[in-house]
Amino acid sequence: MPHFVIHALDHPNALPLRLEHYAAHRAYVESAGINVILSGPLQSDDGDMMIGSLFIIEAESRAQVAAFTAGDPFTIQGVWADVRIARFHKRKG
């Protein structure tokens, strides 16, 4: 089954909004019925602030990953400013 990467960057100054919707985001990721291989927040260079999200997803199609992303509370509530999805060829790990 193919792998995909989701690289999502937050809107500037979105940290309060991210924290407000974090529990809903986590619940969605856990219950969305898609195989999340790896996920976590992107951080500022100093590690002090979350600035986005990164996922590696195993899915049948890019469309399935796009639907997953569209339903995420961070998308719906306007946390993410830029979301990119790319197919990923896993070589190690």
PyMOL Python script that loads the backbone (N, CA, C, O; Angstrom):
from pymol import cmd

cmd.read_pdbstr("""\
ATOM      1  N   MET A   1       0.849  -1.177   0.000  1.00  0.00           N
ATOM      2  CA  MET A   1       0.000   0.000   0.000  1.00  0.00           C
ATOM      3  C   MET A   1       0.897   1.243   0.000  1.00  0.00           C
ATOM      4  O   MET A   1       1.898   1.273   0.716  1.00  0.00           O
ATOM      5  N   PRO A   2       0.560   2.258  -0.782  1.00  0.00           N
ATOM      6  CA  PRO A   2       1.403   3.465  -0.867  1.00  0.00           C
ATOM      7  C   PRO A   2       1.433   4.257   0.445  1.00  0.00           C
ATOM      8  O   PRO A   2       0.533   4.174   1.281  1.00  0.00           O
ATOM      9  N   HIS A   3       2.505   5.019   0.576  1.00  0.00           N
ATOM     10  CA  HIS A   3       2.657   5.952   1.691  1.00  0.00           C
ATOM     11  C   HIS A   3       2.558   7.380   1.156  1.00  0.00           C
ATOM     12  O   HIS A   3       2.893   7.656   0.004  1.00  0.00           O
ATOM     13  N   PHE A   4       2.092   8.271   2.018  1.00  0.00           N
ATOM     14  CA  PHE A   4       1.968   9.687   1.690  1.00  0.00           C
ATOM     15  C   PHE A   4       2.460  10.509   2.871  1.00  0.00           C
ATOM     16  O   PHE A   4       2.339  10.099   4.025  1.00  0.00           O
ATOM     17  N   VAL A   5       3.012  11.668   2.566  1.00  0.00           N
ATOM     18  CA  VAL A   5       3.420  12.627   3.590  1.00  0.00           C
ATOM     19  C   VAL A   5       2.451  13.795   3.561  1.00  0.00           C
ATOM     20  O   VAL A   5       2.105  14.307   2.497  1.00  0.00           O
ATOM     21  N   ILE A   6       2.024  14.203   4.731  1.00  0.00           N
ATOM     22  CA  ILE A   6       1.258  15.449   4.885  1.00  0.00           C
ATOM     23  C   ILE A   6       2.176  16.417   5.619  1.00  0.00           C
ATOM     24  O   ILE A   6       2.636  16.129   6.723  1.00  0.00           O
ATOM     25  N   HIS A   7       2.437  17.557   5.006  1.00  0.00           N
ATOM     26  CA  HIS A   7       3.256  18.614   5.607  1.00  0.00           C
ATOM     27  C   HIS A   7       2.348  19.840   5.721  1.00  0.00           C
ATOM     28  O   HIS A   7       1.984  20.450   4.715  1.00  0.00           O
ATOM     29  N   ALA A   8       1.992  20.188   6.944  1.00  0.00           N
ATOM     30  CA  ALA A   8       1.037  21.283   7.164  1.00  0.00           C
ATOM     31  C   ALA A   8       1.684  22.358   8.021  1.00  0.00           C
ATOM     32  O   ALA A   8       2.178  22.080   9.113  1.00  0.00           O
ATOM     33  N   LEU A   9       1.677  23.582   7.521  1.00  0.00           N
ATOM     34  CA  LEU A   9       2.207  24.720   8.283  1.00  0.00           C
ATOM     35  C   LEU A   9       1.060  25.558   8.815  1.00  0.00           C
ATOM     36  O   LEU A   9       0.083  25.818   8.112  1.00  0.00           O
ATOM     37  N   ASP A  10       1.193  25.977  10.069  1.00  0.00           N
ATOM     38  CA  ASP A  10       0.163  26.788  10.712  1.00  0.00           C
ATOM     39  C   ASP A  10       0.168  28.221  10.178  1.00  0.00           C
ATOM     40  O   ASP A  10       1.169  28.707   9.651  1.00  0.00           O
ATOM     41  N   HIS A  11      -0.975  28.877  10.330  1.00  0.00           N
ATOM     42  CA  HIS A  11      -1.036  30.318  10.104  1.00  0.00           C
ATOM     43  C   HIS A  11      -0.127  30.997  11.128  1.00  0.00           C
ATOM     44  O   HIS A  11       0.064  30.464  12.221  1.00  0.00           O
ATOM     45  N   PRO A  12       0.429  32.147  10.803  1.00  0.00           N
ATOM     46  CA  PRO A  12       1.211  32.886  11.799  1.00  0.00           C
ATOM     47  C   PRO A  12       0.358  33.154  13.043  1.00  0.00           C
ATOM     48  O   PRO A  12      -0.826  33.473  12.935  1.00  0.00           O
ATOM     49  N   ASN A  13       0.953  33.026  14.184  1.00  0.00           N
ATOM     50  CA  ASN A  13       0.295  33.296  15.471  1.00  0.00           C
ATOM     51  C   ASN A  13      -0.905  32.386  15.738  1.00  0.00           C
ATOM     52  O   ASN A  13      -1.833  32.780  16.444  1.00  0.00           O
ATOM     53  N   ALA A  14      -0.891  31.173  15.180  1.00  0.00           N
ATOM     54  CA  ALA A  14      -2.014  30.251  15.344  1.00  0.00           C
ATOM     55  C   ALA A  14      -1.893  29.362  16.579  1.00  0.00           C
ATOM     56  O   ALA A  14      -2.769  28.530  16.818  1.00  0.00           O
ATOM     57  N   LEU A  15      -0.839  29.515  17.363  1.00  0.00           N
ATOM     58  CA  LEU A  15      -0.642  28.622  18.500  1.00  0.00           C
ATOM     59  C   LEU A  15      -1.844  28.583  19.449  1.00  0.00           C
ATOM     60  O   LEU A  15      -2.245  27.489  19.846  1.00  0.00           O
ATOM     61  N   PRO A  16      -2.439  29.718  19.834  1.00  0.00           N
ATOM     62  CA  PRO A  16      -3.611  29.626  20.719  1.00  0.00           C
ATOM     63  C   PRO A  16      -4.763  28.825  20.085  1.00  0.00           C
ATOM     64  O   PRO A  16      -5.435  28.058  20.775  1.00  0.00           O
ATOM     65  N   LEU A  17      -4.987  29.001  18.793  1.00  0.00           N
ATOM     66  CA  LEU A  17      -6.031  28.259  18.094  1.00  0.00           C
ATOM     67  C   LEU A  17      -5.685  26.772  18.035  1.00  0.00           C
ATOM     68  O   LEU A  17      -6.556  25.922  18.218  1.00  0.00           O
ATOM     69  N   ARG A  18      -4.429  26.463  17.783  1.00  0.00           N
ATOM     70  CA  ARG A  18      -3.951  25.073  17.758  1.00  0.00           C
ATOM     71  C   ARG A  18      -4.204  24.414  19.109  1.00  0.00           C
ATOM     72  O   ARG A  18      -4.730  23.303  19.169  1.00  0.00           O
ATOM     73  N   LEU A  19      -3.833  25.090  20.184  1.00  0.00           N
ATOM     74  CA  LEU A  19      -4.011  24.521  21.520  1.00  0.00           C
ATOM     75  C   LEU A  19      -5.494  24.350  21.859  1.00  0.00           C
ATOM     76  O   LEU A  19      -5.872  23.376  22.510  1.00  0.00           O
ATOM     77  N   GLU A  20      -6.321  25.278  21.429  1.00  0.00           N
ATOM     78  CA  GLU A  20      -7.762  25.197  21.669  1.00  0.00           C
ATOM     79  C   GLU A  20      -8.370  23.953  21.027  1.00  0.00           C
ATOM     80  O   GLU A  20      -9.276  23.347  21.599  1.00  0.00           O
ATOM     81  N   HIS A  21      -7.886  23.565  19.854  1.00  0.00           N
ATOM     82  CA  HIS A  21      -8.476  22.456  19.095  1.00  0.00           C
ATOM     83  C   HIS A  21      -7.611  21.193  19.108  1.00  0.00           C
ATOM     84  O   HIS A  21      -7.874  20.250  18.362  1.00  0.00           O
ATOM     85  N   TYR A  22      -6.585  21.178  19.953  1.00  0.00           N
ATOM     86  CA  TYR A  22      -5.655  20.049  19.984  1.00  0.00           C
ATOM     87  C   TYR A  22      -6.338  18.736  20.367  1.00  0.00           C
ATOM     88  O   TYR A  22      -6.100  17.714  19.723  1.00  0.00           O
ATOM     89  N   ALA A  23      -7.172  18.742  21.390  1.00  0.00           N
ATOM     90  CA  ALA A  23      -7.831  17.504  21.824  1.00  0.00           C
ATOM     91  C   ALA A  23      -8.721  16.945  20.714  1.00  0.00           C
ATOM     92  O   ALA A  23      -8.744  15.734  20.492  1.00  0.00           O
ATOM     93  N   ALA A  24      -9.440  17.803  20.026  1.00  0.00           N
ATOM     94  CA  ALA A  24     -10.298  17.360  18.918  1.00  0.00           C
ATOM     95  C   ALA A  24      -9.456  16.808  17.772  1.00  0.00           C
ATOM     96  O   ALA A  24      -9.826  15.813  17.149  1.00  0.00           O
ATOM     97  N   HIS A  25      -8.340  17.444  17.500  1.00  0.00           N
ATOM     98  CA  HIS A  25      -7.417  16.969  16.458  1.00  0.00           C
ATOM     99  C   HIS A  25      -6.896  15.576  16.805  1.00  0.00           C
ATOM    100  O   HIS A  25      -6.922  14.682  15.959  1.00  0.00           O
ATOM    101  N   ARG A  26      -6.428  15.381  18.030  1.00  0.00           N
ATOM    102  CA  ARG A  26      -5.891  14.085  18.458  1.00  0.00           C
ATOM    103  C   ARG A  26      -6.968  13.001  18.379  1.00  0.00           C
ATOM    104  O   ARG A  26      -6.701  11.894  17.911  1.00  0.00           O
ATOM    105  N   ALA A  27      -8.173  13.313  18.832  1.00  0.00           N
ATOM    106  CA  ALA A  27      -9.264  12.338  18.773  1.00  0.00           C
ATOM    107  C   ALA A  27      -9.581  11.970  17.327  1.00  0.00           C
ATOM    108  O   ALA A  27      -9.833  10.806  17.016  1.00  0.00           O
ATOM    109  N   TYR A  28      -9.566  12.966  16.449  1.00  0.00           N
ATOM    110  CA  TYR A  28      -9.823  12.718  15.030  1.00  0.00           C
ATOM    111  C   TYR A  28      -8.753  11.796  14.437  1.00  0.00           C
ATOM    112  O   TYR A  28      -9.081  10.830  13.749  1.00  0.00           O
ATOM    113  N   VAL A  29      -7.497  12.088  14.696  1.00  0.00           N
ATOM    114  CA  VAL A  29      -6.400  11.278  14.157  1.00  0.00           C
ATOM    115  C   VAL A  29      -6.527   9.831  14.638  1.00  0.00           C
ATOM    116  O   VAL A  29      -6.287   8.902  13.867  1.00  0.00           O
ATOM    117  N   GLU A  30      -6.896   9.635  15.887  1.00  0.00           N
ATOM    118  CA  GLU A  30      -7.011   8.294  16.450  1.00  0.00           C
ATOM    119  C   GLU A  30      -8.209   7.520  15.910  1.00  0.00           C
ATOM    120  O   GLU A  30      -8.192   6.289  15.901  1.00  0.00           O
ATOM    121  N   SER A  31      -9.251   8.223  15.461  1.00  0.00           N
ATOM    122  CA  SER A  31     -10.490   7.536  15.086  1.00  0.00           C
ATOM    123  C   SER A  31     -10.847   7.650  13.602  1.00  0.00           C
ATOM    124  O   SER A  31     -11.914   7.189  13.196  1.00  0.00           O
ATOM    125  N   ALA A  32      -9.992   8.245  12.795  1.00  0.00           N
ATOM    126  CA  ALA A  32     -10.343   8.537  11.406  1.00  0.00           C
ATOM    127  C   ALA A  32     -10.326   7.322  10.491  1.00  0.00           C
ATOM    128  O   ALA A  32     -10.786   7.411   9.353  1.00  0.00           O
ATOM    129  N   GLY A  33      -9.810   6.191  10.956  1.00  0.00           N
ATOM    130  CA  GLY A  33      -9.812   4.988  10.142  1.00  0.00           C
ATOM    131  C   GLY A  33      -8.784   4.974   9.035  1.00  0.00           C
ATOM    132  O   GLY A  33      -8.964   4.286   8.031  1.00  0.00           O
ATOM    133  N   ILE A  34      -7.716   5.718   9.200  1.00  0.00           N
ATOM    134  CA  ILE A  34      -6.616   5.734   8.236  1.00  0.00           C
ATOM    135  C   ILE A  34      -5.355   5.337   8.996  1.00  0.00           C
ATOM    136  O   ILE A  34      -5.215   5.656  10.176  1.00  0.00           O
ATOM    137  N   ASN A  35      -4.449   4.653   8.335  1.00  0.00           N
ATOM    138  CA  ASN A  35      -3.261   4.156   9.015  1.00  0.00           C
ATOM    139  C   ASN A  35      -2.183   5.234   9.084  1.00  0.00           C
ATOM    140  O   ASN A  35      -1.493   5.509   8.102  1.00  0.00           O
ATOM    141  N   VAL A  36      -2.057   5.832  10.253  1.00  0.00           N
ATOM    142  CA  VAL A  36      -1.026   6.845  10.488  1.00  0.00           C
ATOM    143  C   VAL A  36       0.231   6.113  10.957  1.00  0.00           C
ATOM    144  O   VAL A  36       0.253   5.524  12.038  1.00  0.00           O
ATOM    145  N   ILE A  37       1.267   6.159  10.137  1.00  0.00           N
ATOM    146  CA  ILE A  37       2.533   5.510  10.458  1.00  0.00           C
ATOM    147  C   ILE A  37       3.319   6.337  11.465  1.00  0.00           C
ATOM    148  O   ILE A  37       3.921   5.799  12.394  1.00  0.00           O
ATOM    149  N   LEU A  38       3.305   7.653  11.269  1.00  0.00           N
ATOM    150  CA  LEU A  38       4.067   8.568  12.106  1.00  0.00           C
ATOM    151  C   LEU A  38       3.364   9.919  12.066  1.00  0.00           C
ATOM    152  O   LEU A  38       2.868  10.330  11.017  1.00  0.00           O
ATOM    153  N   SER A  39       3.318  10.603  13.187  1.00  0.00           N
ATOM    154  CA  SER A  39       2.771  11.963  13.183  1.00  0.00           C
ATOM    155  C   SER A  39       3.344  12.740  14.353  1.00  0.00           C
ATOM    156  O   SER A  39       3.781  12.166  15.351  1.00  0.00           O
ATOM    157  N   GLY A  40       3.333  14.052  14.211  1.00  0.00           N
ATOM    158  CA  GLY A  40       3.785  14.909  15.295  1.00  0.00           C
ATOM    159  C   GLY A  40       3.848  16.350  14.840  1.00  0.00           C
ATOM    160  O   GLY A  40       3.768  16.645  13.648  1.00  0.00           O
ATOM    161  N   PRO A  41       3.992  17.251  15.812  1.00  0.00           N
ATOM    162  CA  PRO A  41       4.051  18.665  15.472  1.00  0.00           C
ATOM    163  C   PRO A  41       5.420  19.072  14.933  1.00  0.00           C
ATOM    164  O   PRO A  41       6.456  18.573  15.373  1.00  0.00           O
ATOM    165  N   LEU A  42       5.396  19.975  13.984  1.00  0.00           N
ATOM    166  CA  LEU A  42       6.614  20.653  13.554  1.00  0.00           C
ATOM    167  C   LEU A  42       6.887  21.752  14.566  1.00  0.00           C
ATOM    168  O   LEU A  42       5.956  22.322  15.136  1.00  0.00           O
ATOM    169  N   GLN A  43       8.156  22.049  14.789  1.00  0.00           N
ATOM    170  CA  GLN A  43       8.527  23.034  15.796  1.00  0.00           C
ATOM    171  C   GLN A  43       9.393  24.138  15.204  1.00  0.00           C
ATOM    172  O   GLN A  43      10.048  23.963  14.177  1.00  0.00           O
ATOM    173  N   SER A  44       9.374  25.271  15.879  1.00  0.00           N
ATOM    174  CA  SER A  44      10.299  26.352  15.530  1.00  0.00           C
ATOM    175  C   SER A  44      11.725  25.844  15.753  1.00  0.00           C
ATOM    176  O   SER A  44      11.930  24.857  16.460  1.00  0.00           O
ATOM    177  N   ASP A  45      12.698  26.508  15.158  1.00  0.00           N
ATOM    178  CA  ASP A  45      14.088  26.065  15.251  1.00  0.00           C
ATOM    179  C   ASP A  45      14.572  25.929  16.692  1.00  0.00           C
ATOM    180  O   ASP A  45      15.394  25.063  16.990  1.00  0.00           O
ATOM    181  N   ASP A  46      14.071  26.774  17.584  1.00  0.00           N
ATOM    182  CA  ASP A  46      14.498  26.690  18.985  1.00  0.00           C
ATOM    183  C   ASP A  46      13.686  25.659  19.780  1.00  0.00           C
ATOM    184  O   ASP A  46      13.971  25.418  20.953  1.00  0.00           O
ATOM    185  N   GLY A  47      12.682  25.054  19.146  1.00  0.00           N
ATOM    186  CA  GLY A  47      11.875  24.033  19.800  1.00  0.00           C
ATOM    187  C   GLY A  47      10.835  24.563  20.759  1.00  0.00           C
ATOM    188  O   GLY A  47      10.178  23.785  21.451  1.00  0.00           O
ATOM    189  N   ASP A  48      10.674  25.871  20.813  1.00  0.00           N
ATOM    190  CA  ASP A  48       9.761  26.475  21.784  1.00  0.00           C
ATOM    191  C   ASP A  48       8.310  26.545  21.328  1.00  0.00           C
ATOM    192  O   ASP A  48       7.418  26.716  22.159  1.00  0.00           O
ATOM    193  N   MET A  49       8.049  26.416  20.020  1.00  0.00           N
ATOM    194  CA  MET A  49       6.693  26.622  19.537  1.00  0.00           C
ATOM    195  C   MET A  49       6.338  25.611  18.451  1.00  0.00           C
ATOM    196  O   MET A  49       7.154  25.297  17.584  1.00  0.00           O
ATOM    197  N   MET A  50       5.107  25.109  18.514  1.00  0.00           N
ATOM    198  CA  MET A  50       4.591  24.262  17.445  1.00  0.00           C
ATOM    199  C   MET A  50       4.197  25.169  16.283  1.00  0.00           C
ATOM    200  O   MET A  50       3.527  26.183  16.478  1.00  0.00           O
ATOM    201  N   ILE A  51       4.621  24.796  15.065  1.00  0.00           N
ATOM    202  CA  ILE A  51       4.368  25.638  13.896  1.00  0.00           C
ATOM    203  C   ILE A  51       3.670  24.888  12.765  1.00  0.00           C
ATOM    204  O   ILE A  51       3.443  25.449  11.693  1.00  0.00           O
ATOM    205  N   GLY A  52       3.332  23.627  13.001  1.00  0.00           N
ATOM    206  CA  GLY A  52       2.693  22.849  11.957  1.00  0.00           C
ATOM    207  C   GLY A  52       2.621  21.388  12.351  1.00  0.00           C
ATOM    208  O   GLY A  52       2.812  21.032  13.514  1.00  0.00           O
ATOM    209  N   SER A  53       2.341  20.543  11.360  1.00  0.00           N
ATOM    210  CA  SER A  53       2.186  19.108  11.604  1.00  0.00           C
ATOM    211  C   SER A  53       2.812  18.317  10.462  1.00  0.00           C
ATOM    212  O   SER A  53       2.863  18.774   9.321  1.00  0.00           O
ATOM    213  N   LEU A  54       3.287  17.117  10.799  1.00  0.00           N
ATOM    214  CA  LEU A  54       3.831  16.201   9.806  1.00  0.00           C
ATOM    215  C   LEU A  54       3.230  14.818  10.046  1.00  0.00           C
ATOM    216  O   LEU A  54       3.180  14.333  11.176  1.00  0.00           O
ATOM    217  N   PHE A  55       2.782  14.201   8.972  1.00  0.00           N
ATOM    218  CA  PHE A  55       2.247  12.846   9.037  1.00  0.00           C
ATOM    219  C   PHE A  55       2.887  12.008   7.941  1.00  0.00           C
ATOM    220  O   PHE A  55       3.195  12.512   6.860  1.00  0.00           O
ATOM    221  N   ILE A  56       3.083  10.738   8.223  1.00  0.00           N
ATOM    222  CA  ILE A  56       3.304   9.740   7.191  1.00  0.00           C
ATOM    223  C   ILE A  56       2.122   8.789   7.301  1.00  0.00           C
ATOM    224  O   ILE A  56       1.871   8.204   8.354  1.00  0.00           O
ATOM    225  N   ILE A  57       1.401   8.647   6.193  1.00  0.00           N
ATOM    226  CA  ILE A  57       0.142   7.915   6.146  1.00  0.00           C
ATOM    227  C   ILE A  57       0.277   6.760   5.165  1.00  0.00           C
ATOM    228  O   ILE A  57       0.903   6.898   4.114  1.00  0.00           O
ATOM    229  N   GLU A  58      -0.305   5.638   5.509  1.00  0.00           N
ATOM    230  CA  GLU A  58      -0.442   4.531   4.561  1.00  0.00           C
ATOM    231  C   GLU A  58      -1.900   4.546   4.098  1.00  0.00           C
ATOM    232  O   GLU A  58      -2.817   4.441   4.913  1.00  0.00           O
ATOM    233  N   ALA A  59      -2.107   4.677   2.788  1.00  0.00           N
ATOM    234  CA  ALA A  59      -3.473   4.816   2.273  1.00  0.00           C
ATOM    235  C   ALA A  59      -3.555   4.291   0.852  1.00  0.00           C
ATOM    236  O   ALA A  59      -2.544   4.162   0.160  1.00  0.00           O
ATOM    237  N   GLU A  60      -4.758   3.993   0.433  1.00  0.00           N
ATOM    238  CA  GLU A  60      -5.000   3.489  -0.921  1.00  0.00           C
ATOM    239  C   GLU A  60      -4.712   4.540  -1.993  1.00  0.00           C
ATOM    240  O   GLU A  60      -4.247   4.214  -3.085  1.00  0.00           O
ATOM    241  N   SER A  61      -4.995   5.818  -1.667  1.00  0.00           N
ATOM    242  CA  SER A  61      -4.883   6.860  -2.693  1.00  0.00           C
ATOM    243  C   SER A  61      -4.636   8.225  -2.072  1.00  0.00           C
ATOM    244  O   SER A  61      -4.858   8.442  -0.881  1.00  0.00           O
ATOM    245  N   ARG A  62      -4.171   9.133  -2.912  1.00  0.00           N
ATOM    246  CA  ARG A  62      -4.001  10.522  -2.491  1.00  0.00           C
ATOM    247  C   ARG A  62      -5.350  11.122  -2.103  1.00  0.00           C
ATOM    248  O   ARG A  62      -5.434  11.920  -1.170  1.00  0.00           O
ATOM    249  N   ALA A  63      -6.403  10.736  -2.819  1.00  0.00           N
ATOM    250  CA  ALA A  63      -7.743  11.248  -2.520  1.00  0.00           C
ATOM    251  C   ALA A  63      -8.167  10.868  -1.100  1.00  0.00           C
ATOM    252  O   ALA A  63      -8.804  11.668  -0.414  1.00  0.00           O
ATOM    253  N   GLN A  64      -7.828   9.675  -0.658  1.00  0.00           N
ATOM    254  CA  GLN A  64      -8.151   9.255   0.701  1.00  0.00           C
ATOM    255  C   GLN A  64      -7.406  10.121   1.720  1.00  0.00           C
ATOM    256  O   GLN A  64      -7.972  10.499   2.745  1.00  0.00           O
ATOM    257  N   VAL A  65      -6.156  10.430   1.441  1.00  0.00           N
ATOM    258  CA  VAL A  65      -5.359  11.273   2.335  1.00  0.00           C
ATOM    259  C   VAL A  65      -5.910  12.704   2.337  1.00  0.00           C
ATOM    260  O   VAL A  65      -5.984  13.339   3.389  1.00  0.00           O
ATOM    261  N   ALA A  66      -6.295  13.208   1.163  1.00  0.00           N
ATOM    262  CA  ALA A  66      -6.876  14.554   1.079  1.00  0.00           C
ATOM    263  C   ALA A  66      -8.176  14.635   1.867  1.00  0.00           C
ATOM    264  O   ALA A  66      -8.435  15.642   2.525  1.00  0.00           O
ATOM    265  N   ALA A  67      -8.992  13.593   1.811  1.00  0.00           N
ATOM    266  CA  ALA A  67     -10.247  13.581   2.580  1.00  0.00           C
ATOM    267  C   ALA A  67      -9.953  13.556   4.077  1.00  0.00           C
ATOM    268  O   ALA A  67     -10.624  14.236   4.853  1.00  0.00           O
ATOM    269  N   PHE A  68      -8.957  12.777   4.483  1.00  0.00           N
ATOM    270  CA  PHE A  68      -8.542  12.746   5.887  1.00  0.00           C
ATOM    271  C   PHE A  68      -8.114  14.141   6.340  1.00  0.00           C
ATOM    272  O   PHE A  68      -8.526  14.606   7.403  1.00  0.00           O
ATOM    273  N   THR A  69      -7.298  14.796   5.543  1.00  0.00           N
ATOM    274  CA  THR A  69      -6.810  16.131   5.881  1.00  0.00           C
ATOM    275  C   THR A  69      -7.949  17.142   5.945  1.00  0.00           C
ATOM    276  O   THR A  69      -7.987  17.982   6.844  1.00  0.00           O
ATOM    277  N   ALA A  70      -8.875  17.065   4.995  1.00  0.00           N
ATOM    278  CA  ALA A  70     -10.005  18.003   4.957  1.00  0.00           C
ATOM    279  C   ALA A  70     -10.897  17.873   6.183  1.00  0.00           C
ATOM    280  O   ALA A  70     -11.511  18.853   6.606  1.00  0.00           O
ATOM    281  N   GLY A  71     -10.978  16.676   6.759  1.00  0.00           N
ATOM    282  CA  GLY A  71     -11.824  16.470   7.925  1.00  0.00           C
ATOM    283  C   GLY A  71     -11.157  16.765   9.247  1.00  0.00           C
ATOM    284  O   GLY A  71     -11.813  16.736  10.289  1.00  0.00           O
ATOM    285  N   ASP A  72      -9.864  17.049   9.230  1.00  0.00           N
ATOM    286  CA  ASP A  72      -9.134  17.310  10.471  1.00  0.00           C
ATOM    287  C   ASP A  72      -9.604  18.634  11.091  1.00  0.00           C
ATOM    288  O   ASP A  72      -9.753  19.624  10.376  1.00  0.00           O
ATOM    289  N   PRO A  73      -9.838  18.664  12.402  1.00  0.00           N
ATOM    290  CA  PRO A  73     -10.227  19.912  13.055  1.00  0.00           C
ATOM    291  C   PRO A  73      -9.244  21.060  12.819  1.00  0.00           C
ATOM    292  O   PRO A  73      -9.652  22.222  12.801  1.00  0.00           O
ATOM    293  N   PHE A  74      -7.960  20.756  12.638  1.00  0.00           N
ATOM    294  CA  PHE A  74      -7.011  21.834  12.356  1.00  0.00           C
ATOM    295  C   PHE A  74      -7.278  22.476  10.998  1.00  0.00           C
ATOM    296  O   PHE A  74      -7.022  23.667  10.824  1.00  0.00           O
ATOM    297  N   THR A  75      -7.782  21.716  10.042  1.00  0.00           N
ATOM    298  CA  THR A  75      -8.192  22.291   8.765  1.00  0.00           C
ATOM    299  C   THR A  75      -9.488  23.076   8.950  1.00  0.00           C
ATOM    300  O   THR A  75      -9.591  24.233   8.542  1.00  0.00           O
ATOM    301  N   ILE A  76     -10.449  22.444   9.555  1.00  0.00           N
ATOM    302  CA  ILE A  76     -11.785  23.035   9.708  1.00  0.00           C
ATOM    303  C   ILE A  76     -11.739  24.329  10.525  1.00  0.00           C
ATOM    304  O   ILE A  76     -12.446  25.286  10.209  1.00  0.00           O
ATOM    305  N   GLN A  77     -10.920  24.359  11.562  1.00  0.00           N
ATOM    306  CA  GLN A  77     -10.860  25.523  12.450  1.00  0.00           C
ATOM    307  C   GLN A  77      -9.834  26.570  12.010  1.00  0.00           C
ATOM    308  O   GLN A  77      -9.662  27.585  12.685  1.00  0.00           O
ATOM    309  N   GLY A  78      -9.152  26.333  10.889  1.00  0.00           N
ATOM    310  CA  GLY A  78      -8.254  27.342  10.334  1.00  0.00           C
ATOM    311  C   GLY A  78      -6.890  27.422  10.997  1.00  0.00           C
ATOM    312  O   GLY A  78      -6.249  28.472  10.959  1.00  0.00           O
ATOM    313  N   VAL A  79      -6.438  26.339  11.600  1.00  0.00           N
ATOM    314  CA  VAL A  79      -5.096  26.335  12.191  1.00  0.00           C
ATOM    315  C   VAL A  79      -4.040  26.295  11.088  1.00  0.00           C
ATOM    316  O   VAL A  79      -3.075  27.060  11.106  1.00  0.00           O
ATOM    317  N   TRP A  80      -4.238  25.394  10.130  1.00  0.00           N
ATOM    318  CA  TRP A  80      -3.247  25.215   9.068  1.00  0.00           C
ATOM    319  C   TRP A  80      -3.428  26.231   7.948  1.00  0.00           C
ATOM    320  O   TRP A  80      -4.539  26.440   7.460  1.00  0.00           O
ATOM    321  N   ALA A  81      -2.326  26.860   7.546  1.00  0.00           N
ATOM    322  CA  ALA A  81      -2.332  27.824   6.442  1.00  0.00           C
ATOM    323  C   ALA A  81      -2.001  27.154   5.117  1.00  0.00           C
ATOM    324  O   ALA A  81      -2.536  27.528   4.073  1.00  0.00           O
ATOM    325  N   ASP A  82      -1.119  26.165   5.161  1.00  0.00           N
ATOM    326  CA  ASP A  82      -0.631  25.522   3.939  1.00  0.00           C
ATOM    327  C   ASP A  82      -0.489  24.026   4.200  1.00  0.00           C
ATOM    328  O   ASP A  82       0.260  23.613   5.086  1.00  0.00           O
ATOM    329  N   VAL A  83      -1.201  23.227   3.436  1.00  0.00           N
ATOM    330  CA  VAL A  83      -1.142  21.772   3.576  1.00  0.00           C
ATOM    331  C   VAL A  83      -0.689  21.187   2.244  1.00  0.00           C
ATOM    332  O   VAL A  83      -1.275  21.457   1.196  1.00  0.00           O
ATOM    333  N   ARG A  84       0.358  20.386   2.306  1.00  0.00           N
ATOM    334  CA  ARG A  84       0.868  19.721   1.107  1.00  0.00           C
ATOM    335  C   ARG A  84       0.867  18.219   1.330  1.00  0.00           C
ATOM    336  O   ARG A  84       1.242  17.723   2.392  1.00  0.00           O
ATOM    337  N   ILE A  85       0.439  17.518   0.305  1.00  0.00           N
ATOM    338  CA  ILE A  85       0.405  16.061   0.335  1.00  0.00           C
ATOM    339  C   ILE A  85       1.280  15.557  -0.801  1.00  0.00           C
ATOM    340  O   ILE A  85       1.167  16.022  -1.935  1.00  0.00           O
ATOM    341  N   ALA A  86       2.152  14.606  -0.493  1.00  0.00           N
ATOM    342  CA  ALA A  86       3.015  14.023  -1.521  1.00  0.00           C
ATOM    343  C   ALA A  86       3.127  12.524  -1.291  1.00  0.00           C
ATOM    344  O   ALA A  86       3.193  12.058  -0.153  1.00  0.00           O
ATOM    345  N   ARG A  87       3.147  11.791  -2.370  1.00  0.00           N
ATOM    346  CA  ARG A  87       3.405  10.362  -2.260  1.00  0.00           C
ATOM    347  C   ARG A  87       4.850  10.175  -1.798  1.00  0.00           C
ATOM    348  O   ARG A  87       5.732  10.955  -2.157  1.00  0.00           O
ATOM    349  N   PHE A  88       5.076   9.146  -1.007  1.00  0.00           N
ATOM    350  CA  PHE A  88       6.371   8.931  -0.370  1.00  0.00           C
ATOM    351  C   PHE A  88       6.809   7.494  -0.597  1.00  0.00           C
ATOM    352  O   PHE A  88       6.036   6.562  -0.372  1.00  0.00           O
ATOM    353  N   HIS A  89       8.042   7.312  -1.042  1.00  0.00           N
ATOM    354  CA  HIS A  89       8.605   5.978  -1.239  1.00  0.00           C
ATOM    355  C   HIS A  89       9.514   5.670  -0.046  1.00  0.00           C
ATOM    356  O   HIS A  89      10.623   6.194   0.055  1.00  0.00           O
ATOM    357  N   LYS A  90       9.036   4.830   0.835  1.00  0.00           N
ATOM    358  CA  LYS A  90       9.789   4.468   2.038  1.00  0.00           C
ATOM    359  C   LYS A  90      10.918   3.511   1.671  1.00  0.00           C
ATOM    360  O   LYS A  90      10.676   2.450   1.096  1.00  0.00           O
ATOM    361  N   ARG A  91      12.151   3.886   2.004  1.00  0.00           N
ATOM    362  CA  ARG A  91      13.318   3.040   1.731  1.00  0.00           C
ATOM    363  C   ARG A  91      13.861   2.390   2.992  1.00  0.00           C
ATOM    364  O   ARG A  91      14.335   1.255   2.935  1.00  0.00           O
ATOM    365  N   LYS A  92      13.805   3.075   4.130  1.00  0.00           N
ATOM    366  CA  LYS A  92      14.329   2.554   5.403  1.00  0.00           C
ATOM    367  C   LYS A  92      13.315   2.830   6.487  1.00  0.00           C
ATOM    368  O   LYS A  92      12.463   3.709   6.364  1.00  0.00           O
ATOM    369  N   GLY A  93      13.427   2.054   7.560  1.00  0.00           N
ATOM    370  CA  GLY A  93      12.605   2.321   8.728  1.00  0.00           C
ATOM    371  C   GLY A  93      11.339   1.507   8.757  1.00  0.00           C
ATOM    372  O   GLY A  93      10.547   1.632   9.691  1.00  0.00           O
TER     373      GLY A  93
END
""", "prot")
cmd.dss("prot")
cmd.show_as("cartoon", "prot")
cmd.util.cbc("prot")
cmd.orient("prot")
